[in-house]
């Protein structure tokens, strides 16, 4: 539990939500847990089209709040624990590699090492 499934590197100034369809492509989850940054009608529709339940809290700017399963959302901390496991590798935490391809390669290596534990 808490192991990385897919890694996509984006520029630091870019938001995470636009890459969500690529992250979800080909997966068959029962639920998709995400934070408020992923609260958009398009992402919610994509998740429902996959046959999954979106467990995403509403962005405070949303006019009409959408209910979500708060008990299921509590499990989202496993995502944060996964990032923490990756950051145990000093090369990732300090971003030694300046080239994106090299950094992503080491991310994949670290993810494989996490899977082998």
N, C-alpha and C positions, 0 to 999 in steps of 0.2 A: 504494500500500500504506500502511496506517496512516491511512486517512481515515474520518471518522465516518459511520456509516450511519443511526443513529437516536439521538436525544437525548430523554431524559425527565428532567425536573427533579423531585427528591424533597426533602422536608425534610432538613436536616442531621442530625437525630437518628435518622432512619429508616435501616435497613439497605438494602443494595442487592439482596439476594437476592429479596425479595418482588416486585420489579418485573421480574425476569428473564423471566417468561412474556410480558409486554408487549413487552420488547425483542426477543424471539425470534419473535414472531408474524409470520407471513408470509415469513420467511426460509427459504432452502433450502440451508443450509451442509452441507459434508461433515464438518466438525469444529467443535465449539464449545470454545474455549479460555477458561478462567475461572480466577480465583484461589480460594484456600481458602474465601473467604466464600460462594461459591456451591456448596459441597459439601453437597448434600442429596439424599436419595433422590428427592424429587419433581422437582427440576430435572434430575437424571440421567434419570429416566423420560421427562420432557418432551422432552429432547434425543434420546433413543433413538426416541421416537414420531415425531419429525421425520425419522428416517432418518439421523441424524448420530451421530458418535462424540463422547462427552463427554471432554474432556481437562482434567480438574480434579483437582488434588492433594487428598489427603484431609486433612480437618481433624484435628488431633492428638487430638481427643477421640473420634474414631470408633473403635469397638471392633475392627472387622475392616477393615483397610485395603483399599482398592480400587485396583488397578493402573491406571496411566495411561501414555500414551506421553510419556516425558520429553523425547525429541528434538522432538516436535511442540510441547510446552509451551514450549520455548525461544523460539518465535516470538511468544509472548504479549507480549513487550516492545513490539511494534508498537502495542498498545493504550495502553501508557504513553507512547509517543512521540506518539500522537494527542492525549492529554491535554496533553502538553507543547506541542504546536503550538497548541492552543486557548489555553493560558495565556500565549502570546506576546502576546496581545491584553490590554493592561493593564486594560481595562474588565472582562474576565473574571477575570483573576488577582486583582484587588483587590475584585471584586464591587461596583462602583460603583452598579449598579442595585439598589435595595432591593425593588422589586416583582418578584415571580417572573415575571410575564408579560413584563416588559421585559428581564429577564436572559435568559430563554429565547429571546426574539426575537433578542437580540444573539448568543447561542450559535449559533442557526441561521444568522445572517449570517456569523459567523466560520467555521462549517463549510462554507458555500458558497464562501467565499474560499479555504479550504484545498483544496476540490475543483477550483477553477479554476486552481491552480498547475500 
